[in-house]
């Protein structure tokens, strides 16, 4: 059961929008503004789900996804990649790195909820 969601997003507007949606649906949210912070937060808090932006400073979402998926103790946390770049190659790479889903920005709340529900039914 997904209760706590870590949002890794460098754009403040996207972060607020995503957190507000999740909190309205009853999820607790944690926030990180780059991939390195996201990896550290995943290790510290072990959330039930991670929403990971791809294009970020310091460490991009692919590198953060790889770091999380290769770290014992957090490698089993499901991850949905969020990005404005919706090319099939990006989706394929995210999947190969271990992401459970992919949502292209800008997204509507029902699209995000559907992706979360999909992950929840497969974990």
N, CA, C and O atoms as CSV, one atom per row, in Angstrom:
chain,resi,resn,atom,element,x,y,z
A,1,UNK,N,N,0.833,-1.187,0.000
A,1,UNK,CA,C,0.000,0.000,0.000
A,1,UNK,C,C,0.875,1.248,0.000
A,1,UNK,O,O,1.749,1.399,0.854
A,2,UNK,N,N,0.646,2.115,-0.931
A,2,UNK,CA,C,1.436,3.347,-1.045
A,2,UNK,C,C,0.844,4.403,-0.117
A,2,UNK,O,O,-0.327,4.766,-0.235
A,3,UNK,N,N,1.671,4.888,0.807
A,3,UNK,CA,C,1.253,5.940,1.731
A,3,UNK,C,C,2.131,7.182,1.596
A,3,UNK,O,O,1.637,8.309,1.635
A,4,UNK,N,N,3.442,6.966,1.436
A,4,UNK,CA,C,4.391,8.068,1.382
A,4,UNK,C,C,5.049,8.120,0.013
A,4,UNK,O,O,5.554,7.114,-0.485
A,5,UNK,N,N,5.036,9.312,-0.594
A,5,UNK,CA,C,5.589,9.499,-1.932
A,5,UNK,C,C,6.686,10.556,-1.879
A,5,UNK,O,O,6.472,11.665,-1.389
A,6,UNK,N,N,7.850,10.201,-2.383
A,6,UNK,CA,C,8.957,11.142,-2.523
A,6,UNK,C,C,8.868,11.753,-3.916
A,6,UNK,O,O,8.891,11.037,-4.917
A,7,UNK,N,N,8.767,13.078,-3.978
A,7,UNK,CA,C,8.735,13.801,-5.246
A,7,UNK,C,C,10.115,14.408,-5.459
A,7,UNK,O,O,10.590,15.188,-4.633
A,8,UNK,N,N,10.756,14.050,-6.566
A,8,UNK,CA,C,12.070,14.601,-6.904
A,8,UNK,C,C,11.865,15.455,-8.151
A,8,UNK,O,O,11.706,14.934,-9.255
A,9,UNK,N,N,11.870,16.761,-7.962
A,9,UNK,CA,C,11.478,17.701,-9.017
A,9,UNK,C,C,12.167,19.029,-8.776
A,9,UNK,O,O,12.099,19.566,-7.670
A,10,UNK,N,N,12.839,19.577,-9.805
A,10,UNK,CA,C,13.557,20.846,-9.635
A,10,UNK,C,C,12.700,22.065,-9.943
A,10,UNK,O,O,13.065,23.174,-9.554
A,11,UNK,N,N,11.575,21.896,-10.627
A,11,UNK,CA,C,10.716,23.029,-10.965
A,11,UNK,C,C,9.723,23.279,-9.828
A,11,UNK,O,O,8.898,22.413,-9.540
A,12,UNK,N,N,9.784,24.447,-9.177
A,12,UNK,CA,C,8.915,24.710,-8.025
A,12,UNK,C,C,7.418,24.597,-8.348
A,12,UNK,O,O,6.651,24.089,-7.530
A,13,UNK,N,N,7.002,25.058,-9.510
A,13,UNK,CA,C,5.582,24.994,-9.876
A,13,UNK,C,C,5.124,23.549,-10.018
A,13,UNK,O,O,4.056,23.180,-9.529
A,14,UNK,N,N,5.936,22.731,-10.689
A,14,UNK,CA,C,5.603,21.312,-10.842
A,14,UNK,C,C,5.600,20.601,-9.489
A,14,UNK,O,O,4.756,19.742,-9.233
A,15,UNK,N,N,6.547,20.966,-8.631
A,15,UNK,CA,C,6.612,20.354,-7.303
A,15,UNK,C,C,5.337,20.648,-6.520
A,15,UNK,O,O,4.737,19.738,-5.947
A,16,UNK,N,N,4.923,21.904,-6.491
A,16,UNK,CA,C,3.720,22.292,-5.734
A,16,UNK,C,C,2.484,21.611,-6.307
A,16,UNK,O,O,1.668,21.073,-5.558
A,17,UNK,N,N,2.340,21.630,-7.631
A,17,UNK,CA,C,1.189,20.998,-8.278
A,17,UNK,C,C,1.116,19.513,-7.927
A,17,UNK,O,O,0.057,19.011,-7.549
A,18,UNK,N,N,2.232,18.820,-8.053
A,18,UNK,CA,C,2.266,17.380,-7.791
A,18,UNK,C,C,2.002,17.090,-6.318
A,18,UNK,O,O,1.217,16.199,-5.996
A,19,UNK,N,N,2.643,17.827,-5.427
A,19,UNK,CA,C,2.443,17.615,-3.987
A,19,UNK,C,C,1.003,17.906,-3.586
A,19,UNK,O,O,0.414,17.161,-2.803
A,20,UNK,N,N,0.435,18.981,-4.115
A,20,UNK,CA,C,-0.960,19.309,-3.791
A,20,UNK,C,C,-1.912,18.206,-4.230
A,20,UNK,O,O,-2.833,17.848,-3.495
A,21,UNK,N,N,-1.694,17.664,-5.429
A,21,UNK,CA,C,-2.528,16.556,-5.905
A,21,UNK,C,C,-2.417,15.352,-4.973
A,21,UNK,O,O,-3.422,14.796,-4.530
A,22,UNK,N,N,-1.184,14.965,-4.687
A,22,UNK,CA,C,-0.959,13.782,-3.850
A,22,UNK,C,C,-1.552,13.962,-2.457
A,22,UNK,O,O,-2.188,13.051,-1.928
A,23,UNK,N,N,-1.349,15.114,-1.876
A,23,UNK,CA,C,-1.869,15.359,-0.529
A,23,UNK,C,C,-3.394,15.383,-0.524
A,23,UNK,O,O,-4.015,14.941,0.443
A,24,UNK,N,N,-4.004,15.896,-1.594
A,24,UNK,CA,C,-5.470,15.886,-1.701
A,24,UNK,C,C,-5.996,14.457,-1.781
A,24,UNK,O,O,-7.116,14.178,-1.353
A,25,UNK,N,N,-5.187,13.553,-2.331
A,25,UNK,CA,C,-5.585,12.143,-2.421
A,25,UNK,C,C,-5.223,11.358,-1.166
A,25,UNK,O,O,-5.472,10.155,-1.097
A,26,UNK,N,N,-4.639,12.024,-0.174
A,26,UNK,CA,C,-4.350,11.373,1.093
A,26,UNK,C,C,-2.942,10.829,1.260
A,26,UNK,O,O,-2.656,10.152,2.247
A,27,UNK,N,N,-2.058,11.113,0.311
A,27,UNK,CA,C,-0.674,10.648,0.437
A,27,UNK,C,C,0.146,11.646,1.237
A,27,UNK,O,O,-0.101,12.851,1.188
A,28,UNK,N,N,1.118,11.136,1.971
A,28,UNK,CA,C,2.119,11.980,2.623
A,28,UNK,C,C,3.214,12.216,1.593
A,28,UNK,O,O,3.589,11.290,0.873
A,29,UNK,N,N,3.732,13.433,1.509
A,29,UNK,CA,C,4.765,13.713,0.521
A,29,UNK,C,C,6.082,14.122,1.163
A,29,UNK,O,O,6.121,14.762,2.213
A,30,UNK,N,N,7.142,13.736,0.504
A,30,UNK,CA,C,8.494,14.159,0.816
A,30,UNK,C,C,9.001,14.840,-0.445
A,30,UNK,O,O,8.545,14.512,-1.540
A,31,UNK,N,N,9.931,15.778,-0.320
A,31,UNK,CA,C,10.357,16.552,-1.477
A,31,UNK,C,C,11.878,16.644,-1.562
A,31,UNK,O,O,12.575,16.782,-0.557
A,32,UNK,N,N,12.364,16.562,-2.801
A,32,UNK,CA,C,13.782,16.769,-3.094
A,32,UNK,C,C,13.858,17.525,-4.412
A,32,UNK,O,O,13.022,17.328,-5.295
A,33,UNK,N,N,14.862,18.392,-4.547
A,33,UNK,CA,C,14.919,19.254,-5.728
A,33,UNK,C,C,15.992,18.868,-6.749
A,33,UNK,O,O,16.161,19.566,-7.749
A,34,UNK,N,N,16.713,17.780,-6.519
A,34,UNK,CA,C,17.620,17.244,-7.532
A,34,UNK,C,C,17.831,15.760,-7.243
A,34,UNK,O,O,17.444,15.250,-6.191
A,35,UNK,N,N,18.450,15.088,-8.199
A,35,UNK,CA,C,18.613,13.645,-8.070
A,35,UNK,C,C,19.424,13.217,-6.860
A,35,UNK,O,O,19.090,12.223,-6.215
A,36,UNK,N,N,20.475,13.946,-6.542
A,36,UNK,CA,C,21.310,13.596,-5.392
A,36,UNK,C,C,20.504,13.689,-4.093
A,36,UNK,O,O,20.591,12.810,-3.236
A,37,UNK,N,N,19.720,14.765,-3.959
A,37,UNK,CA,C,18.851,14.892,-2.776
A,37,UNK,C,C,17.819,13.763,-2.757
A,37,UNK,O,O,17.476,13.244,-1.694
A,38,UNK,N,N,17.331,13.390,-3.937
A,38,UNK,CA,C,16.351,12.312,-4.030
A,38,UNK,C,C,16.909,10.987,-3.551
A,38,UNK,O,O,16.240,10.254,-2.823
A,39,UNK,N,N,18.130,10.676,-3.956
A,39,UNK,CA,C,18.773,9.432,-3.517
A,39,UNK,C,C,18.948,9.450,-1.999
A,39,UNK,O,O,18.655,8.465,-1.322
A,40,UNK,N,N,19.427,10.577,-1.474
A,40,UNK,CA,C,19.629,10.703,-0.019
A,40,UNK,C,C,18.305,10.556,0.727
A,40,UNK,O,O,18.242,9.876,1.751
A,41,UNK,N,N,17.245,11.190,0.218
A,41,UNK,CA,C,15.931,11.095,0.875
A,41,UNK,C,C,15.382,9.676,0.798
A,41,UNK,O,O,14.759,9.202,1.747
A,42,UNK,N,N,15.606,8.999,-0.318
A,42,UNK,CA,C,15.149,7.610,-0.443
A,42,UNK,C,C,15.833,6.728,0.600
A,42,UNK,O,O,15.189,5.882,1.221
A,43,UNK,N,N,17.139,6.927,0.793
A,43,UNK,CA,C,17.884,6.155,1.789
A,43,UNK,C,C,17.395,6.465,3.203
A,43,UNK,O,O,17.245,5.561,4.025
A,44,UNK,N,N,17.149,7.734,3.477
A,44,UNK,CA,C,16.768,8.149,4.829
A,44,UNK,C,C,15.338,7.762,5.186
A,44,UNK,O,O,15.087,7.266,6.285
A,45,UNK,N,N,14.390,7.986,4.257
A,45,UNK,CA,C,12.972,7.837,4.590
A,45,UNK,C,C,12.320,6.567,4.044
A,45,UNK,O,O,11.259,6.165,4.521
A,46,UNK,N,N,12.941,5.935,3.053
A,46,UNK,CA,C,12.389,4.732,2.429
A,46,UNK,C,C,10.894,4.895,2.100
A,46,UNK,O,O,10.051,4.200,2.666
A,47,UNK,N,N,10.576,5.819,1.181
A,47,UNK,CA,C,9.170,6.056,0.822
A,47,UNK,C,C,8.570,4.849,0.109
A,47,UNK,O,O,9.293,3.942,-0.304
A,48,UNK,N,N,7.252,4.841,-0.032
A,48,UNK,CA,C,6.561,3.747,-0.706
A,48,UNK,C,C,6.612,3.892,-2.220
A,48,UNK,O,O,6.446,2.908,-2.941
A,49,UNK,N,N,6.841,5.115,-2.712
A,49,UNK,CA,C,6.881,5.405,-4.135
A,49,UNK,C,C,7.738,6.641,-4.355
A,49,UNK,O,O,7.769,7.545,-3.520
A,50,UNK,N,N,8.437,6.674,-5.497
A,50,UNK,CA,C,9.215,7.849,-5.875
A,50,UNK,C,C,8.717,8.346,-7.224
A,50,UNK,O,O,8.588,7.571,-8.172
A,51,UNK,N,N,8.437,9.649,-7.304
A,51,UNK,CA,C,8.140,10.306,-8.567
A,51,UNK,C,C,9.395,11.087,-8.935
A,51,UNK,O,O,9.775,12.022,-8.230
A,52,UNK,N,N,10.040,10.709,-10.034
A,52,UNK,CA,C,11.359,11.241,-10.374
A,52,UNK,C,C,11.331,12.008,-11.692
A,52,UNK,O,O,11.042,11.439,-12.744
A,53,UNK,N,N,11.635,13.301,-11.626
A,53,UNK,CA,C,11.828,14.088,-12.841
A,53,UNK,C,C,13.110,13.587,-13.509
A,53,UNK,O,O,13.984,13.036,-12.839
A,54,UNK,N,N,13.223,13.772,-14.804
A,54,UNK,CA,C,14.434,13.319,-15.498
A,54,UNK,C,C,15.458,14.440,-15.636
A,54,UNK,O,O,16.629,14.251,-15.304
A,55,UNK,N,N,15.039,15.585,-16.115
A,55,UNK,CA,C,15.986,16.672,-16.381
A,55,UNK,C,C,16.106,17.575,-15.155
A,55,UNK,O,O,15.237,18.405,-14.888
A,56,UNK,N,N,17.218,17.392,-14.407
A,56,UNK,CA,C,17.465,18.162,-13.180
A,56,UNK,C,C,18.940,18.473,-13.050
A,56,UNK,O,O,19.773,17.799,-13.656
A,57,UNK,N,N,19.276,19.494,-12.263
A,57,UNK,CA,C,20.693,19.803,-12.013
A,57,UNK,C,C,21.300,18.803,-11.027
A,57,UNK,O,O,20.585,17.999,-10.427
A,58,UNK,N,N,22.585,18.859,-10.870
A,58,UNK,CA,C,23.386,18.061,-9.946
A,58,UNK,C,C,23.436,16.593,-10.374
A,58,UNK,O,O,24.504,16.083,-10.712
A,59,UNK,N,N,22.291,15.917,-10.361
A,59,UNK,CA,C,22.194,14.522,-10.799
A,59,UNK,C,C,20.848,14.371,-11.494
A,59,UNK,O,O,19.806,14.648,-10.900
A,60,UNK,N,N,20.865,13.934,-12.749
A,60,UNK,CA,C,19.595,13.808,-13.461
A,60,UNK,C,C,18.808,12.582,-12.976
A,60,UNK,O,O,19.311,11.761,-12.209
A,61,UNK,N,N,17.591,12.489,-13.435
A,61,UNK,CA,C,16.701,11.427,-12.977
A,61,UNK,C,C,17.153,10.036,-13.360
A,61,UNK,O,O,16.924,9.085,-12.613
A,62,UNK,N,N,17.798,9.896,-14.526
A,62,UNK,CA,C,18.305,8.577,-14.918
A,62,UNK,C,C,19.389,8.105,-13.953
A,62,UNK,O,O,19.372,6.961,-13.499
A,63,UNK,N,N,20.336,9.001,-13.643
A,63,UNK,CA,C,21.415,8.644,-12.721
A,63,UNK,C,C,20.859,8.354,-11.330
A,63,UNK,O,O,21.305,7.422,-10.661
A,64,UNK,N,N,19.884,9.154,-10.896
A,64,UNK,CA,C,19.271,8.929,-9.578
A,64,UNK,C,C,18.505,7.609,-9.558
A,64,UNK,O,O,18.579,6.862,-8.582
A,65,UNK,N,N,17.781,7.325,-10.618
A,65,UNK,CA,C,17.051,6.054,-10.716
A,65,UNK,C,C,18.029,4.891,-10.628
A,65,UNK,O,O,17.803,3.941,-9.878
A,66,UNK,N,N,19.107,4.962,-11.387
A,66,UNK,CA,C,20.115,3.910,-11.363
A,66,UNK,C,C,20.727,3.754,-9.971
A,66,UNK,O,O,20.926,2.635,-9.499
A,67,UNK,N,N,21.025,4.879,-9.317
A,67,UNK,CA,C,21.610,4.822,-7.969
A,67,UNK,C,C,20.655,4.154,-6.988
A,67,UNK,O,O,21.072,3.337,-6.167
A,68,UNK,N,N,19.391,4.498,-7.072
A,68,UNK,CA,C,18.401,3.916,-6.159
A,68,UNK,C,C,18.207,2.432,-6.454
A,68,UNK,O,O,18.169,1.616,-5.533
A,69,UNK,N,N,18.085,2.087,-7.714
A,69,UNK,CA,C,17.802,0.700,-8.097
A,69,UNK,C,C,18.986,-0.229,-7.884
A,69,UNK,O,O,18.819,-1.447,-7.943
A,70,UNK,N,N,20.181,0.310,-7.639
A,70,UNK,CA,C,21.358,-0.524,-7.374
A,70,UNK,C,C,21.815,-0.433,-5.919
A,70,UNK,O,O,22.897,-0.914,-5.580
A,71,UNK,N,N,21.004,0.177,-5.059
A,71,UNK,CA,C,21.358,0.318,-3.643
A,71,UNK,C,C,20.505,-0.618,-2.797
A,71,UNK,O,O,19.283,-0.473,-2.761
A,72,UNK,N,N,21.129,-1.575,-2.117
A,72,UNK,CA,C,20.362,-2.476,-1.247
A,72,UNK,C,C,19.574,-1.682,-0.205
A,72,UNK,O,O,20.053,-0.682,0.329
A,73,UNK,N,N,18.377,-2.142,0.069
A,73,UNK,CA,C,17.525,-1.494,1.061
A,73,UNK,C,C,16.536,-0.507,0.466
A,73,UNK,O,O,15.504,-0.212,1.069
A,74,UNK,N,N,16.855,0.010,-0.736
A,74,UNK,CA,C,15.921,0.929,-1.389
A,74,UNK,C,C,15.643,0.531,-2.837
A,74,UNK,O,O,14.822,1.157,-3.508
A,75,UNK,N,N,16.313,-0.493,-3.311
A,75,UNK,CA,C,16.195,-0.885,-4.721
A,75,UNK,C,C,14.796,-1.350,-5.104
A,75,UNK,O,O,14.438,-1.339,-6.281
A,76,UNK,N,N,14.010,-1.755,-4.122
A,76,UNK,CA,C,12.661,-2.267,-4.418
A,76,UNK,C,C,11.580,-1.180,-4.380
A,76,UNK,O,O,10.404,-1.477,-4.588
A,77,UNK,N,N,11.964,0.070,-4.118
A,77,UNK,CA,C,10.977,1.154,-4.098
A,77,UNK,C,C,10.532,1.419,-5.530
A,77,UNK,O,O,11.371,1.702,-6.386
A,78,UNK,N,N,9.224,1.333,-5.816
A,78,UNK,CA,C,8.774,1.629,-7.173
A,78,UNK,C,C,8.980,3.103,-7.508
A,78,UNK,O,O,8.908,3.977,-6.645
A,79,UNK,N,N,9.243,3.349,-8.811
A,79,UNK,CA,C,9.536,4.701,-9.257
A,79,UNK,C,C,8.783,4.991,-10.547
A,79,UNK,O,O,8.766,4.179,-11.472
A,80,UNK,N,N,8.166,6.159,-10.589
A,80,UNK,CA,C,7.530,6.652,-11.798
A,80,UNK,C,C,8.325,7.860,-12.258
A,80,UNK,O,O,8.542,8.804,-11.499
A,81,UNK,N,N,8.755,7.819,-13.506
A,81,UNK,CA,C,9.517,8.927,-14.068
A,81,UNK,C,C,8.541,9.978,-14.588
A,81,UNK,O,O,7.560,9.648,-15.256
A,82,UNK,N,N,8.813,11.237,-14.281
A,82,UNK,CA,C,8.022,12.369,-14.749
A,82,UNK,C,C,8.912,13.239,-15.618
A,82,UNK,O,O,9.997,13.634,-15.191
A,83,UNK,N,N,8.471,13.543,-16.831
A,83,UNK,CA,C,9.313,14.356,-17.683
A,83,UNK,C,C,8.544,15.054,-18.778
A,83,UNK,O,O,7.488,14.593,-19.210
A,84,UNK,N,N,9.079,16.158,-19.217
A,84,UNK,CA,C,8.502,16.880,-20.347
A,84,UNK,C,C,8.956,16.263,-21.664
A,84,UNK,O,O,8.434,16.610,-22.724
A,85,UNK,N,N,9.910,15.363,-21.607
A,85,UNK,CA,C,10.432,14.699,-22.795
A,85,UNK,C,C,9.821,13.301,-22.875
A,85,UNK,O,O,10.249,12.390,-22.167
A,86,UNK,N,N,8.826,13.139,-23.736
A,86,UNK,CA,C,8.089,11.885,-23.786
A,86,UNK,C,C,8.474,10.957,-24.917
A,86,UNK,O,O,7.650,10.158,-25.361
A,87,UNK,N,N,9.698,11.040,-25.392
A,87,UNK,CA,C,10.128,10.179,-26.492
A,87,UNK,C,C,10.171,8.713,-26.050
A,87,UNK,O,O,10.441,8.409,-24.889
A,88,UNK,N,N,9.902,7.825,-26.986
A,88,UNK,CA,C,9.912,6.387,-26.686
A,88,UNK,C,C,11.265,5.932,-26.144
A,88,UNK,O,O,11.327,5.068,-25.269
A,89,UNK,N,N,12.351,6.513,-26.665
A,89,UNK,CA,C,13.681,6.145,-26.192
A,89,UNK,C,C,13.835,6.470,-24.703
A,89,UNK,O,O,14.445,5.704,-23.957
A,90,UNK,N,N,13.278,7.613,-24.274
A,90,UNK,CA,C,13.341,7.981,-22.856
A,90,UNK,C,C,12.571,6.972,-22.009
A,90,UNK,O,O,13.032,6.578,-20.937
A,91,UNK,N,N,11.410,6.558,-22.483
A,91,UNK,CA,C,10.595,5.573,-21.757
A,91,UNK,C,C,11.326,4.238,-21.669
A,91,UNK,O,O,11.320,3.585,-20.625
A,92,UNK,N,N,11.954,3.841,-22.773
A,92,UNK,CA,C,12.693,2.587,-22.800
A,92,UNK,C,C,13.857,2.617,-21.814
A,92,UNK,O,O,14.055,1.668,-21.057
A,93,UNK,N,N,14.625,3.700,-21.822
A,93,UNK,CA,C,15.756,3.832,-20.900
A,93,UNK,C,C,15.279,3.814,-19.454
A,93,UNK,O,O,15.876,3.140,-18.616
A,94,UNK,N,N,14.212,4.546,-19.152
A,94,UNK,CA,C,13.672,4.565,-17.788
A,94,UNK,C,C,13.261,3.157,-17.362
A,94,UNK,O,O,13.535,2.743,-16.236
A,95,UNK,N,N,12.619,2.438,-18.243
A,95,UNK,CA,C,12.204,1.067,-17.946
A,95,UNK,C,C,13.415,0.159,-17.719
A,95,UNK,O,O,13.425,-0.652,-16.793
A,96,UNK,N,N,14.426,0.301,-18.564
A,96,UNK,CA,C,15.630,-0.521,-18.422
A,96,UNK,C,C,16.358,-0.244,-17.108
A,96,UNK,O,O,17.005,-1.131,-16.550
A,97,UNK,N,N,16.249,0.985,-16.620
A,97,UNK,CA,C,16.890,1.341,-15.349
A,97,UNK,C,C,16.074,0.877,-14.140
A,97,UNK,O,O,16.556,0.925,-13.009
A,98,UNK,N,N,14.842,0.430,-14.380
A,98,UNK,CA,C,14.038,-0.103,-13.286
A,98,UNK,C,C,12.818,0.707,-12.916
A,98,UNK,O,O,12.144,0.395,-11.935
A,99,UNK,N,N,12.519,1.750,-13.688
A,99,UNK,CA,C,11.320,2.545,-13.393
A,99,UNK,C,C,10.067,1.709,-13.644
A,99,UNK,O,O,10.022,0.898,-14.570
A,100,UNK,N,N,9.067,1.916,-12.817
A,100,UNK,CA,C,7.806,1.171,-12.915
A,100,UNK,C,C,6.794,1.852,-13.813
A,100,UNK,O,O,5.822,1.226,-14.237
A,101,UNK,N,N,7.008,3.127,-14.111
A,101,UNK,CA,C,6.059,3.862,-14.923
A,101,UNK,C,C,6.676,5.137,-15.452
A,101,UNK,O,O,7.795,5.500,-15.091
A,102,UNK,N,N,5.928,5.817,-16.315
A,102,UNK,CA,C,6.429,7.009,-16.994
A,102,UNK,C,C,5.238,7.912,-17.264
A,102,UNK,O,O,4.263,7.478,-17.877
A,103,UNK,N,N,5.300,9.161,-16.819
A,103,UNK,CA,C,4.231,10.128,-17.052
A,103,UNK,C,C,4.857,11.358,-17.697
A,103,UNK,O,O,5.829,11.914,-17.186
A,104,UNK,N,N,4.284,11.776,-18.829
A,104,UNK,CA,C,4.795,12.934,-19.549
A,104,UNK,C,C,4.136,14.210,-19.049
A,104,UNK,O,O,2.913,14.283,-18.929
A,105,UNK,N,N,4.964,15.227,-18.755
A,105,UNK,CA,C,4.466,16.528,-18.310
A,105,UNK,C,C,4.181,17.404,-19.517
A,105,UNK,O,O,4.855,17.254,-20.536
A,106,UNK,N,N,3.230,18.295,-19.451
A,106,UNK,CA,C,2.323,18.476,-18.315
A,106,UNK,C,C,1.303,17.350,-18.280
A,106,UNK,O,O,0.852,16.866,-19.318
A,107,UNK,N,N,0.951,16.946,-17.074
A,107,UNK,CA,C,-0.010,15.864,-16.912
A,107,UNK,C,C,-1.215,16.359,-16.143
A,107,UNK,O,O,-1.158,17.373,-15.448
A,108,UNK,N,N,-2.294,15.634,-16.278
A,108,UNK,CA,C,-3.498,15.907,-15.496
A,108,UNK,C,C,-3.508,14.968,-14.309
A,108,UNK,O,O,-2.875,13.912,-14.333
A,109,UNK,N,N,-4.223,15.353,-13.279
A,109,UNK,CA,C,-4.268,14.550,-12.068
A,109,UNK,C,C,-4.670,13.112,-12.310
A,109,UNK,O,O,-4.106,12.197,-11.710
A,110,UNK,N,N,-5.649,12.901,-13.190
A,110,UNK,CA,C,-6.107,11.533,-13.419
A,110,UNK,C,C,-5.033,10.676,-14.090
A,110,UNK,O,O,-5.005,9.461,-13.892
A,111,UNK,N,N,-4.149,11.291,-14.881
A,111,UNK,CA,C,-3.049,10.544,-15.496
A,111,UNK,C,C,-2.054,10.074,-14.433
A,111,UNK,O,O,-1.593,8.933,-14.460
A,112,UNK,N,N,-1.735,10.962,-13.508
A,112,UNK,CA,C,-0.812,10.603,-12.436
A,112,UNK,C,C,-1.430,9.545,-11.537
A,112,UNK,O,O,-0.767,8.576,-11.170
A,113,UNK,N,N,-2.689,9.724,-11.185
A,113,UNK,CA,C,-3.359,8.756,-10.322
A,113,UNK,C,C,-3.416,7.384,-10.987
A,113,UNK,O,O,-3.231,6.365,-10.321
A,114,UNK,N,N,-3.667,7.350,-12.273
A,114,UNK,CA,C,-3.700,6.077,-12.999
A,114,UNK,C,C,-2.338,5.388,-12.945
A,114,UNK,O,O,-2.263,4.173,-12.758
A,115,UNK,N,N,-1.266,6.156,-13.109
A,115,UNK,CA,C,0.083,5.585,-13.036
A,115,UNK,C,C,0.381,5.050,-11.641
A,115,UNK,O,O,0.973,3.980,-11.497
A,116,UNK,N,N,-0.028,5.794,-10.612
A,116,UNK,CA,C,0.179,5.340,-9.232
A,116,UNK,C,C,-0.623,4.072,-8.974
A,116,UNK,O,O,-0.108,3.123,-8.382
A,117,UNK,N,N,-1.866,4.049,-9.407
A,117,UNK,CA,C,-2.712,2.862,-9.217
A,117,UNK,C,C,-2.126,1.649,-9.950
A,117,UNK,O,O,-2.187,0.528,-9.445
A,118,UNK,N,N,-1.568,1.873,-11.123
A,118,UNK,CA,C,-0.936,0.791,-11.890
A,118,UNK,C,C,0.236,0.208,-11.096
A,118,UNK,O,O,0.382,-1.009,-10.992
A,119,UNK,N,N,1.061,1.087,-10.542
A,119,UNK,CA,C,2.199,0.630,-9.735
A,119,UNK,C,C,1.699,-0.105,-8.497
A,119,UNK,O,O,2.247,-1.142,-8.123
A,120,UNK,N,N,0.677,0.422,-7.871
A,120,UNK,CA,C,0.147,-0.164,-6.645
A,120,UNK,C,C,-0.402,-1.574,-6.882
A,120,UNK,O,O,-0.279,-2.435,-6.011
A,121,UNK,N,N,-0.995,-1.815,-8.030
A,121,UNK,CA,C,-1.561,-3.138,-8.302
A,121,UNK,C,C,-0.483,-4.152,-8.691
A,121,UNK,O,O,-0.721,-5.358,-8.633
A,122,UNK,N,N,0.705,-3.672,-9.088
A,122,UNK,CA,C,1.759,-4.590,-9.492
A,122,UNK,C,C,2.821,-4.799,-8.413
A,122,UNK,O,O,3.734,-5.603,-8.597
A,123,UNK,N,N,2.715,-4.089,-7.297
A,123,UNK,CA,C,3.718,-4.263,-6.233
A,123,UNK,C,C,3.159,-5.060,-5.081
A,123,UNK,O,O,3.862,-5.302,-4.099
